[in-house]
Amino acid sequence: MADPQRHAPAAFVDAFAREHAITLRVLRAFPADRADFRPHERSASALQLARTFVGEGRMLLAAIRGEPVIGSGSSAEPPATFEAAVHLFEAQAADVAREVGRRGAALAPETVEFFTGPRQVGTYSMMSFLWLMLHDQIHHRGQLSVYVRMAGGRVPSIYGPTADEPWT
């Protein structure tokens, strides 16, 4: 029987490429001139959400490279504009896929220190952490897809047709 951990990095790369492409479509659908848009005073702005995607990419790369994840993006200047954040997010994808592909099965036994709750840090398996970051990207993409419509953009197909992009 095949060891499922051996194939986990390849499965992650496939899912990451697919989901990243969808997130990129949603980012590109957002009207960049509305980067300060937020549906509620306690909501993140569209620019803050785009910066979240970039920050998660930085954390992914830090983890894969064996660097500390917590604080990995704090020294880097956040993208100044929505367009810059989209460009950086797009560029990070190639780096993540290349690094996971290069390290392959060697990643499976590694661990990552990351937040497990308020002011709590714990240990994740590397693959659990990579999937956590991807799932969080998907979560924030859903948030941004609502912003797209509210800001006057056209919501692209995510997993199926939308009112703006029907499959007819």
N, C-alpha and C positions, 0 to 999 in steps of 0.2 A: 504494500500500500504506500502511496506517495505521501511524503511529509508535507502537510498543508503549509507549514511555516516557510518551506523552501520556495513555494510559489507566491507567497504573500506579497513580496515586493513587486513582482510583475503584475499581479492583480491590482495593486495600488496604483502603479504607473498608468495602467489602462483606465481605471476609474478617474484618476486625477486628470488625465488628458481630456477625457470626455466632459467631466464636470467643469474644468477650467474653461473650456471652450464655451460652454453655456453661460458661465458667469461673465466671460468677456463679452458675449452678445448682450447681456443685460446691462453691463457697464456702458457699452457703446450706444445702447438705446436711450440712456439717460441724457436729457438735454444739458450738456456741460456748462452752459451759461446759467444754470440753476443750481450750481454746486452747493450753495448755501441753504437749499431747500431742506426743511424738516417738517414732518406732518404735525408735530407737537413739540412744545418747548422742552420736554424731557427726552425727545428723540434725538439721535445722532443726525447730523446733516449728511447729505449725500457725499460730500467730500470726506467727512469723517468715516463713513462706511467704506469708501474707496481706499482710504488710508488703512482701514482695518484689514482689507484683503492684502495689501502690501506688507503690513506688519506680520500677518500670519505666514506669508511667503518667507519673510526673513527668519521667522521661528522655525519653519520647516527646514530651511537650508542650514541653520545653525545646528539643529538636532542631527541631521544627516551627516554633517561634517564633524560631529562629536564635540561641538562647542556648547557652552551653556545657553539654554534657551531663554531663561528668565533674564530680561534686560537686553536681549540680543538686538532689539531694534531701537533701544533708547538712545544710542549714540548717533544713530543715523538721522539726518534731517528728513522730516516727512515731506512727501511731494507737495509742492506749493499749490498746484492746480489739479483740478479733476483730470484733465488730459494727461498730466504728468503721472498721476497715480495709475491711470489705465495703462499707460505705456510701460511703467515699471512692473505692474502686475503681469502684463503679457510677457515681458522679458524674463521674469522669475520662473515662469513655467518651464522653459527649456532647461534652466539650471536645475530645478527640482527633478525633472524626469531624467536628466543626464546623471545627476549624483545618485539617485536611487538605482538607476540601471547599472552604474559603475560599481556600487557597493553590493547590490543584489542581496543574496541570502545572508551575507555577513551582517546585515542590519538586524535580522530577526532576533538574535540574543541580546542586543543592546537595550539599554534603558535610558529614559529621559526624566529629569526632574522638572516638574511643572505643577502649577496650581491644581489642587483638588477641592478647594473650597475657600471661603473667605480667610485670608491670612494663613492658609494651610498649603504646604507643598508636599507632594508625594512623588512616588516613582511609577512611571508608566513604561510598559514595554515599548520599544521603538515603533513597532507596527501599530499598536494602539494609539500612540501619540500622532502618528502620521494620519491615521483615519480620523482622529478627533479633530485635527486641523481642517481636514477636507470637509467633514460634516459641519463644522462651524462656518466654513466658507459657504456651504449650501444654505445654511440657516440665514446668514446675512444677505445672500443673494435673493432669497425670498422676500426679505425686508426691502431690499432695493427695488425689486420688481413692483412692489406697491408704490414706491416713490416715483417710479418711471411714469406710471399712469397719472398719478396726482400732479406731477410736474409738467404734464402735457406731452410726454413721449409715447411711443408705441411699444407695448409689451411684446417682446419676441417669444417665439415658441421656446418653452423650457423642456418639458417632457411630453408635450402634446400641443395641440392648437390653442391659440388665445383669440380673444375678440379682435385683436389687431393683426394677428398672423394665423388665419384659419387654414386648415389643411383641406381646402376644397379645390 
